[in-house]
């Protein structure tokens, strides 16, 4: 967490860093006002919740009811204005102010889910929300997703922001289909995984006192059943964002949310003219629909839509060339009545009758008869790519949230019985601007709706701000299903287990004096175990557990214990406990060393990507604006205007200083190029001079008589540099810089496992083979002699068999199934955390071991985790070898190589 800053200072900081638009800044200010005096007990105390409603209603009267069992406020923000950026700004503010570091973001479908993961978790992504926030540069948010929540979460460092992103549709599917009872359903998968402090992950979330839930497309979560599911999270605060604040999609009755605190409607966005395209209704001049059949009207509308489309396509290409901005490939959206109608339109558009077959292979029909929903989403994701050949999309009510592409420029509604409703439902899909803001170029900033037969009706309706442009398409929320009950099990390390059993023994002692003495000894032992990881912070030169036997280490441990006792409730017996700790110190250190593997504390993260320009030859062909290098000397005149009569005359410039300029033409061009933000002279000087020489050669070839290259470059150097830079941007890339490691501390405690298993699950000896292999995750296995925990669960029979190999190999001294929070090894742009299967200590070294399905060993994810783990082992080995300890290595073992007759020594030699 960061030191608190004044609200206005923090607001200004985030506004500048995140480039917040005015509506987003106003929304963030509202959040600031509300959380300033927020009572976190509102989710568990109805009276407090009522008081919070009265307080917020006094500030924002439109908030009549939270409509949930916790404080939840809604923001109605028009599509395309930046709801995702607002979510990021809210999370950043709450985190930087020390109000919350735990966030739970609900996404309504796969497209938005994947988009949010990149928006919040990938610093290399062009739309990464937190770019520019220095506090999150070295410690970026940790992303816990619907795909990794079973292994990715852990005890994070205090300064880390934790963003849980969940796809609600996947969340609903991750259930046991029934519990054996008719009509019964199991709890969602998130409630079945034990991942944190002896609680299921769901239970962990509900116990966080700073959890903030953010609901993207919030109209999806206002049904009674979804409300109940979300209420169970009991967050400190709910933030709802939607462009359509209507309950149960009931726009006909106009049942709006009761907790809206701010609205920036589509009508307001259109009035501002900054953030979204300007919708325009088009028809053919003097068109009379009464003289045409329905089929004839359709053909004319489709043909006119192509006319608009082709003109728009050319204008967008022109704009890209003129400005040097990326090219935008527009497409046409055709809205049909039903699937049969869509098939007829598709056949016509792709036939030779329609522009001689020019759009065959460039048209996509999207409805229930052609694609599954996920396939549709993936095709829409690539619609913005200039490599995607699709120019016409035909659909039947299939454009849902998340398909908010920025290159939709023409909409054609066909056979609409309720034309205005259809336009309202589809127009929002095309309002996003490709460059993020209006450019002032009409072709770039305009969305065209071709509606010949309803033209006048649409124009009239558009004049009423309450009847159009403020409603969007809705989707129903699927009810989350439930699964059977499970129990939570804490698997302690052997030291903690021994202390717990000793406490139970003391509790049963009868003689009070002996009992008190035993309690002091036990309290001293526990205090020493807690102090051990902190000693290295106080005493230089502590590099291993063996170093803890030094006198200065013992002195530091006793000081830590005394300080802790003075702050706690045991201060009455402080002297006795410290005295006992002094007496048992050596024994405790020896026992500690026997029961742990020395795992150094460090964080492995992907380094910041490095930006660079690839080498290339300058295009001087003249085929595009940026490749034209014909420049000439301009006539230089001094303009003189009299202040009385305001008459002008012109005086020719006498050149007399050119001979004193020692810069070459190439140097002048390079001097202009390095003014562009991404161009760093030290990194690309060779390329800069190469391009400058090529530009000079092209300019020289086009000079007129009496013109010199020196003057031609001097007069046009800024434009020459701009055209070179336009080409350089096409060769701009990012490359990974490997992994970075923070300071290494000598060792960490063995963290406990926290798992959930069915109530019917039993404990089995690890040598027992008499159980159904498909039920392996339901059992807890015991009987291990060399492990750092007394019992474990396993994900596969290969992992269980590998534990048998470790127990029977004489070269193996200790082994561990590390808990999710044992290691801090990050991968996938630091968005995911790697949890090894095993850590094994043998006589010659310590090994991180992964047992993976043989057909998955070469998968990208597996190899990326291997790279991160190998970096960890390399850094730790350097540290350990320098201090006379065992080296570390990484071993990736295919599952089918784990057999009962093999040894760990053989496996590590073959796959290490």
N, C-alpha and C positions, 0 to 999 in steps of 0.2 A: 504493500500500500504506500501511497505517496503522502507527503506532508500537505495539509489542507491549504488551499488558496481561497481568496475571496471569490464569491460566486461570479461577480462581473468579470474578474480577471480570467477565471477558468472558462467562462462562456466565450469571451473574446478570443481566447486561445484556441478553443475548439472550432469556433466559427471560421477563423482564419486557416487553421490547419486542415479542416475537413471541407473547406469551401461551402459552408452551409448556406443554402438559399434562404431568403427571408422567412417563408412559412416554416421551414425547418428550425430556424433559430427561435422563432416564436414558440414553437412546440417544445423545444428544449428548455426555454425559459419557464414554461408551465411546469415541466417536470421538476425543475430546480425549486420553484415555489412550493410544490406539493411535498417533496421529500424533505424539505428543510425542517419541518416539525412533525414528520411522519412517525406514528406510533407503530412499532413493529409487531405489537401484540394483537393487531386488528384481526388477523386470521384465526386467532384462537379465543377471542373475546368479543361477543356480539355487541356488548355495550361500547367497547372501544371502537368497533367498526362503525357504529352509529355516530359516534362523536367525530370520527374522521370524515364521514359523509357530510355532516353539518359544516365542518371546517372547510372542506373543499368546495362545497356548494356555495359557501359565502364568497369564495374567490372566483368560482366559475359556475354561475347559476344554471348553465345547460346540463350540468351533471346532477341528475335527479336520483339516480340509484346506481350502485356499483354493479348490480345484477350478478354478483358472485359473493362468495363468503370471505372475500379479502378485498383490499383496496385495489380497484382496477379501473383505469381511465382509458378512454378511447380517443384516437386522433383520426379524423376523417380527412385523408389527404388524397387529392386527385392522382390518378395513374400518371406516372412519368415524372412526378415532381421530386421523388427521392425518398420513399419510405425506408428502403434499406439503409441509406446513409443516415437517416434519422435514428434508426435502431442502433447503429454504430455509435452515433454521437451520444445517445442516452447511456449506453453501456460504458463508453469512455468516461463520461462525466461521473457516473456513480462510482466507477472504479478509482479514478484519480482523486476523488474527494474522500475515499476511504469508506464509502457507504455500502458498497457491495462488490464482491469479486466473483460471485456465482450467478450465472445467467442461464436461462432455459428458453430456447427459441423454438417455437413450433412452426413447421412449414407444412402447407396443405398438400403438397404433391412432390413427386420426384424431381421435377424441373426446378422448382424453387429451392428444394432441399439441397441439390447439387450446387446451385448458384450461391446460396448462403454460405456453404462451406468454403467456397473459393473467396467470396466477398470478405469473410471474417478471418479466414485461416491461411490464405496463401499470399505471402508478401510479394511474390513475383507476379501475381495477377494484376493486369492493368487496372482493374476496378477494385483493388484491395482497399477496404474502407478506412483502415487505420494508418494509411500511408501518411507520413509527416508527423506522427505523434511520437516524439522522442522517447517517452517513458515506455512505449511498447515496442521499441526497436530491438533492444537487447533481450527483452522478455516478452515476446509476442504472445497473444492469447493462445491458450491450450484449447483445441477444439475436440470435443467429445461428440461423436456422431452416432446415428442410428446403426452404423456398420461396425463401430469399434467400442461401443459402450460396455461390451462384455470383458474387455481387457485394458482399455486405455486410461481409465480414470485412476487417480492415485492421490496420495498426500502431496500436494504441490507446495512449492515455496510460497511464502507469504505474498511476494510481489507479483504472482502470476494471476492473470485473469482467466477464468474458466467459462467457456461458452459451450453449452450443450445444444446441439442442433439436431432436431428430430423431425423425420418425415412422418407425419401423422398417419398416412396411409400404410406405410411399412410398419409403424408402431401398432396399428390395429391388426395387422396380419401376423405379427410375431406372438402367436398364442398357441396353446394346446387347443385343438378343436373342440374337445369335450372332456369331461371328467368321468365319463361313464354313466352320468345321469342324463336322462332325456332332456335335451334342450340346454344342458349345462355347458358353460364355457370357462376356460381357465383365465387366470390373471395374465395381463400382458407380460411379454418376455422380460421387460425391464424390471418387473417385480419378482422375477425368478432368479436373478443373478446377484449373488452376494459379492460385493466388491469393496466395501469400505467400512472399517471400524466395527465389524460384527453386525452390520446391517445390510439388507438388500440395497441395491443402488437406489431404488424408489424410496425406501425408508430413509436412506442417507439424504436424498434431496429434500424430503419433507421435514427433516430436522435442522436444515440450514436456516439460520435466523436472518440471512441476508439474501435469500434467493429472490431473484426478479425474473418473472416470466414475460416473454415478449411474444405476442401472437400476430404473425404475419397473415394477412387476409382474414381478419378477425371475425368476419361474418360466418366463417366456417365453424366457430366455436361458441355460438350462442344458443344452440339447441339445448334442451333440458338435460339430455344424457351427456353431452360433451361438457356442459357446465359442471356436472357432478364429478366427472373424471378429473377435470382440471382443479376443482376445489380441493381434491385430495392432496395436491402438492403443497397447499398452505403457504404460498409465497408471501414475502414481505410486500410485494408490489406487483401489479399486473399492468402491462403496457399493450394496448390493442391498436393495431393499425389496419386501416381498410379504406378503400375508395367507395365502399357501399355499406354504410352503417344501418343495414336493415336486418331484422330478426327473421330467421327461417325463410330467407329469400322473399319475404312478403312485401314486395314493393307496391303491389296493387293497393294494399291497405295502408301502406306507408308506416309500418311499425318500425320505428327507428330505435337504435340503441339509446338507453337512458343515461349512459355514462360518458357521452361525448363532451370533451372539454375544449376541443378546438376543431374547427372545420375550415379546410381550404378546398372548396369545391372545384369542379371542372369549369363551372361558369366563372369563378374568380380567377382561375389560372388562365382562361381565355382572355379575360379582361386585362390581366397583367401583361400578357403577350411576351412571356420570357421563357417559360419552361417546357411548353408542349407545342406541337404543331398547330397551325391554324386550320381547322376543318373547313372545307369548301364543298358546296353541293353543286353538281354539274348536270346539265341537260343539253340536248341539242336545240339550237335556236329554232324557234317557230315549230317546235315539235307538238303534234296533236295525238295523244295516245288513243283517242276515240276512233281514229281511222285505222288502227293497227290491231292485229290479233296478238294474243299473249306471246306466242312463239316469235312473231316479228319484233315485238318490243324487246324481248330477250336478246335476239340477235343484234339489234341496233345498239343496245346497252353494252354488250360484250365488245362489239367492234369499236364503239366510242371509248370504252375503257382501255383498249389496246392503244388507241390514238393518244390518250392521256399518258399511258404508261411509257410508250416509246419516246414521247417528248420529255417526260420526266427523266427517263434513263439518260438521254443525251445531256440534259441540263445538269444532272448530278455528275456526269463525267467531266463536263466543262468546269463545274465548280471545283472539283478535286484537282484538276490541272492548274487552275488559276491560283488556288490557295495553297497547294502542296499538301492538302489534307488527304486522308485515306479515301479511296473510292467507295461509294455506297451503291450496292446493287439493289434496286427496288423490285418489289413484287406486287402482284394484284391479288386481292382476296375476293373470291366469288362465293356468295352465300346462297345456298339452295334450300328448297322447301323440305325435301326428304332424300333418302338414299337413292331412290329410283330417279328422281330429278337430277341428282348430282351425277349419276352415271350417264344420263342423257347429255348433260352439259359437258362432261369430260370427253365423251365420244365425239361431240361436235367440235370442241376446241382443238382436239388432237387430230381431226380429220383434214383432208386436203381442201375441204370447203372453207375452212377458216384460215385465211391468210396463207393458202397453199401449203398447209402443214408445218408452218414455221414454228409452232409451239408444241409439236409432238416431241416428247422427251423433255419438255420444259414445264410440264403441268403435273400437279400432284393432287389426287383426290383423297381427302381425309374424312372418313366417317367410319361407322361401326362395321361396315362390310369390307373395309380395305386394310385397316391397321389396328393393332392393339393400342391401348392408350399410351403405354410406355414407348412404343415405336413411334407414335405420332410426336410425343414430346421430344425424342431424340432428333427427329427430322426437323422439327421447328428450331431446335438449338442451332443447327447449321444453316438456317435460312439466311442469316446475316453474312455468311461467308461469300466472298466474290467467286469462290470456286464451286459453289452450289449452283447447278444449272437451272433450278426451279425458278420460274418467273410468274407462274399462275398457281394459286392454291384454291382448290374447291373444297368447301366444307359444309357440313350440316350440323350446326350447333355443337361444334367440338372444340372451339377455342376457349380453353379454360385459363385460370390464373397461371402465371408463369410464362405464357407465350406472348410476352410483351416485347416483341421484336421492334427494332428501331427503323427498319427499312420497308415497312408497309406504307405504300403511298397512294394506293387506289383500292377502293372498296365498291363492289357491285352487288347490292341486295336484289335477288330475283324472286318473283312470285310471293311477295310478302303480304300476307293478309293484314298484318299490323306493322306497317312499314316503319313507323316511328320507334316502336319497341325494338324491332330488329336492328335499326341503326344505333340506338342507344346501347344495345348489347354488344355490338361489334366495333363501334368506333373507337372505344378505349384501347383496343389492341393496336391501333396505328398512331397513337398520339406521341409516342416517344420520339425524341429528336436524336438523330444519329451522332451529332457532335455535342450533345449534352445541353445545348442552349440554342436559341434562335440565332441565325447567322445574318439576317437582313436580306438574304437571297430568297425570293419568293418561291422558286422551284424547290429549294431545300426545306423550306419551312411550312409547306402546304400539304395537307392530306385531302384527297379528293374522293367524294362519295358520288357515284354516278347513279342518279335516281330520276330518270326522265318522267315517269308517270306520277311521281309523288313530289316533284320538285317544289311546287308552290306550297304544299302542305308542310314540307320540311322547313322551308324558309320561314313560314309563319310561326311554326313551333319553336324555331331557334331564337326567336325574339323574346320568348318567355323563359327567363332563367330558371324557373321552377319546374319546367316540363321536359328538359332535355339536357344532355351533357353532364348529368350528375348521378347517373345510374349505370351500373355495370352488371355483367353476368355473374351469377352465383353458383356455388357448388354445395351439396349437402355433405355433412360430416357423417362418416360411418361410425357406428357405435363401437367403442373399444370393448373387446371381449375379455372374459375373466378366466383364470385358471385356478387349479386347486391350491390348498394351503401348503406352505413350506415352513421349515424352521430355520432359524439363523444359528450358525455355528462359528465360534471363534476358535481358530487353531493357533495356539500360542507356540512360541519358540520354547526350547527345552528349559532355558533359564527361567522364563516367566512361569512355565508350568511347574517347575520345582518350587518356586517361591509361593505360587498359589496353594500347592499341596502343604507346604510348611505352614502357611497361614491357617489352613483348615485344621492341621494338627494342634497348633497353638490354641485355637478356639475351643478345642475339646479338653484342654488341660484343666485340672481342678485346683491345684495348689497355686495360690495367687502370686506368691513371691517368684516361684519358678516361671509362672506364666508371664509376669511382667518382664523378667530378665530375658526370656525367650523372645518376647515381642520387641524389646529394644534391639536385640541381635538381628531379628528379621527386618526391622525398620532400617537398620544400618546397612544390611545387605541390599535391600531394595534401593536405598538412597545412593549407594555406590554404583550399582548397575545403571541407574539413571544418570549418574555423573560421568561415567566413563567416556561417552561420545563427546563431552564438552571439554575434557582435559586438554586436548590438542590445541584448542583455541587459546589457552592460557599459557601453555608451556612450549616454548620453541624446541624443536628437535624430537617431538613425539611422532614417530613414523610407523609404529606397529604396536601391537598389544604387548609385546615383550618390553617395549620402552616404558610401559605403565608401571613397571617395577622399580623405576628410578625414584629416588627420594623426593625430587621436586614434583613428580607426578602425584605422588601420594599427598604431598602438602596441598597441591591445587585441588585434589578431589575433596579433601576435608574442608577446604575453604568453601567450595561449591555447596557441599552439604550444609554447612553452618549457615550460609546465606539463605538457602532454601528453607531451612527450618525456622529461621527468624521471620520469614514471610508467611509461614503456614500455621496450622493449628497445633503442630507438635512442639512448639517452642518451649512448652513446659518441661519436656524431657530432652531438650536440645543437648545438654552436656553429656547425658548418658548415651544418647544415640551417637554423638560424635566420638565419644570414647570407645564405644563398641566398633565403630567404623575403623578407627585406628588399629584396633586389635585384629579385625578379620580382613583387613585390606588385601594382604598377600594371597590369602585363600580364595577370596572372591575373584581376584584377577586371574588366578590359575584356572579356576572353574570356568570363568568366562571364556578364556582362550580355548579350552577344550570343547566348547559347545557352539562356537561360531566359526564361520568362514570370514576372514578379514576382507570385507568388501569396501574399498575406498569410496568416499563420497565425492562425486563430481557430476556435472551436467554436460551431456554431449548434445550439441545442437548443430543444425545445418548453418553454415556461414551465410552471410549476406551475399546474394547473387552479384556477380561482377558484370557491369555493362561495358560493351565494347562495339566497335564498328568493324565489320568484316571487310577485308580488302577487296576492291573491285575497280574496274576501269570506268571512267566517266563516260556516260552516254552523251555524245555530241551530234546525234543523228538529226536532230531538229524535228522528230516525229511528235514530240510532246513539248509543252511549254518549258519544262525543266531541262530538256535536252537541247534547247536552242541557245547557241553561244555566238550570236552575231551582234556585236556591240560596236557603236561608233562614238566619235567625239561630239558632244553637244556644243552648240554655239553658246558661249557664255556672255551674258549681258548684265549690266548693272541697271536696275529699274529705279528711276528717280521721279517722284511725284511732288508737285508744289503743294504746300499746305493751304495756300489761299484759293487758287482757282482749281486745284486738283487736276492739273494737266500732267501728263506723263511724257518722259522722253527716255531714251535708252542709250547707254554708253558701252562700247565694246571693251572687253577685258584684255588688258595687255599682259601676256604671260611672261613673267620674268623670274619666277622663283623655282621653276621646275628643275633646273640644273642642280639645285641644292638638295633635292630629295634623293637619298641614297638607297631607299627601299626598292627592291626589284618588284616587278608585277606579281610574281609568285608570293612574295612576302606580304604585299598588300592584300591579296586574296586570303591568305592564311590568317592574317590579323583580323579580318572580318569573320572568318569561319569560327574562330575560337570564342566569339561573342555569343554563339548559340549555347544553350544551357547544357546539353549532353556532351559537347565537344571539349575534351581535355587535351591540351597540347602535348603534355608529357606522355600520354598513352597512345596517341595516334598521329604524331608529327610526320612520320614517314608517309602515311596515307594522305594527310593533308597536302603535303608538297607534291605528291604524285598527282592528285586531282587538280591542284593549282596549275601544274605544268601542262596537263592535258587540256584544261580550260584555256590557258594562254595560247596553246597551239591552235585551237579551234577559232579563237577570236582573231588571231593573227591572219588566219587564212581568209577572213572575210573583211579585212580592213580596206578602206578606200584609199586612193592616192593621197599622199600628204598626211595621212593619219598614222600615228605611232601607237604601238602596243602599250607603252607606258601611260599615255593619256587616255586611251580607251579603257584601261583597267581603272585608272584613277577616277574617271567620271562615272563608272558603272560598277564599282567594286561591291557595293551592297547587294545589287541585284544578281551579280555573278555568284556571290557567296550564297545567296538565298537559293539559287537553282542547284548549286552543288549540294547544299544541305538537304534539299528536297530529295535528292538521290541517295544521300548518305542515310537518311532515315529508313529507307527500304532495306538497308543492310545493318540495321541496329539490332543487336542481340544481347541476351543475358546468358551467362554461364554459371554453373554451380561452382562454388569455391571450396567444396569439401566441408568437413565438420570442424567446429571449434569446441574447445574444452575449457571450462572455468577452473579455478583453483582446486587442487586436490587435497582433501583431508584424509587422514589415514584409514579410518574405518567407520562403519555405521552399524547400528543395531540391526538385529534380524527382525524384520517386521512381521506382525501376525497376519494370518489369512482370515478372511471374513467371507464365509460362503453361505449359500442357502441350499438346502436339500429338501426333498419331500419328507413329510412327517413319517412316512413309512420306511424311510431309508435306514439301513443298519450299518454297523461297522464290520468290515471283513478284514481278515489277515491278508497282507499283500501277496502271500504265497498261494492263497485260495484261488482256484481256477473254476470253481463250481458256481458260476453265475452267468447270466445272460450278458454277452459282450455289448449289446446295444444299450444296456442299462448302466454302463460303467460310470456315467456322470452322476448317477443317483446314489452312489455308495461312497463312504469314507473308509479309506484303507489304513490299517494300523500294523504294528509289529516291526517297524523299521528300527535298526540299531545305530546307523551311521548318519541319519538325517538330522537337520537342525530343528525340525518340527517333529512331533511324535506321530502325526497323522496327516494324510493328504487326500485330495480328490484328484482325479485324472480325466483328461479330455478324450483319451483314446487308449485302447489296449496296448498299443506300442509304447506309450509313455509308462504305463504300469509295468510292462515287461522290462523297460529300460531301468526302472527303479530296482528291479530284481537283479539285473546285471550289476548295478552299482553296489548293492548289498553283498554280492558274492565275489567281487573283485578285491583281492587282497591289497592291490595298489591304491585303492580308493580309501581315503581317510574320512572324509565328510562329504555330504552333498545336501543340496537345498532345492526345493521348489520355491523360487522367489515370489513373494506376494506382489500384487500390482504396483505397490508404491515403494518397492525396494530399489529400483533403478530409475535413473532419469536419463534415458537414452531416447532422443527424439528423432523422428524421420518424417518423410513426406512434407517437406518445407516446414518442419517443426509443428505440424498439425496433429501428429499421432505419436504416441509413446510406446516404445517397444518393451514388452514383458517377456524375458527369456523363459524357456521351459525348465531348465535346470542350471545350477551352478555346482560344479564338481571340483573338490580339492583332492588331488592325488599326491604321491610322494614327490613328483617332479614339477607340478604346476597347478594352476587353477584354471578352470575352463567354463565358459558360457556355452551351453549346449542347447541346440534346437533339434527336436525330432519332428520331421515334417514328412507329409505324404510324398512318396517318391515322385508322383506326377506333378507336384507343386514346387519342387526344389528350385527349378529355374524360373518360377514366376517372378514378375517384376517386384511385387510387394515383398516377397521373401528375400530377394537379393538386395533390395534397398535396406531392409532391416539388418541384413548381414553386414552391409557396409557400415552402418552406424555402430553395430556391436563390435565389429573389427576395430574401428577407430577407438572405441572405449577400451578394448583390450590392449591395443598398442600403447595408448597413453598410460594406462594403469601399469603395464609391464615396465615401462621406462621408470616410473616412480618406484615400483616394488624392487626392481633389480638394483637401483641406486641405493636402496636401503637394505640390501641383503635379504630380500624376500623372494617368494616364488613368482615366476612370470605368469601372465594371463594369455589365453588363446581362445579363439572362437571355433566351434565345431558344429557343422550342419550335417545331420545324419538322416538319410532316407529311412522311412519307417520300416521298409522290408528288410533292412540290414540289421535290425535289432532282433536278435535271436537268443534263446536261453543259453546256448553253448558258447557265445562269444564273450570277450572281455571288453571292458571300457578301454583298456590300453590298445587293443587292436582297432577299435572304432575310431579313437582319436588320431591314431597314426594314419589311418586310411582317409579320414574325412576332415582332419584338422588343418 
